[in-house]
Amino acid sequence: MDIIQFITDLMRDPRNSIAQWITDLGPIWVYTPLFLIIFVETGLVITPFLPGDSLLFAAGVFAAPGGGLNLFALIGILCAAAILGNTSNYWIGRKIGRTIINSGRIKALTPERLEKVQALFDKYGVLAVVVTRFLPIIRTFAPFLAGVGGMHFGRFTLFNIIGGVLWVSIFTLLGYFFGGIPFVQKNFELIIIAIVVISFIPTVAGLLKVRLGKKKPN
């Protein structure tokens, strides 16, 4: 399958994608693509566009009775993916982060986004590792910049675990408890769009604040 079409379908309605994986792979192996997508979205600075919040919500729907997935296994596996992903991104930033930024080859690493993440670290310190979990795109850059900045790995790991568990658990449980409501089932694509839009609001607002702050006269 064309990778662009795969990602487009996944972002538009992750429920259909997961249903197809359950059919094709079975309820045991379906955890594999779910793990990989969450790991890659959080673990590689070049893939901030992959769905996170909406995928977790949709996966939670299938963890409800009759959905085919086990809730505890799902949350455990996806927490591991989120934590390991951030850890991978941290070490990429720690080892070669400056080289990547200076090369300018990763267009997603815009100065505005880097400044936004740095502003969050300046404001919240190590707690930003938790806060940024709930900010699409920014959550992919945060562990990378934590590594670039040389944040103590032990402290990073503690808050990485806290943030990963909170993020995965909240969105998965939202899908588990509310995904079966008839209105949600009937308007699932709109619900996914709403989740994406609401998730992006703090990120967009922060980027606008950074940009407008640059335009203010000294």
Order of alpha helices (4+ residues) and beta strands (2+ residues): alpha-alpha-alpha-alpha-alpha-alpha-alpha-alpha-alpha-alpha-alpha
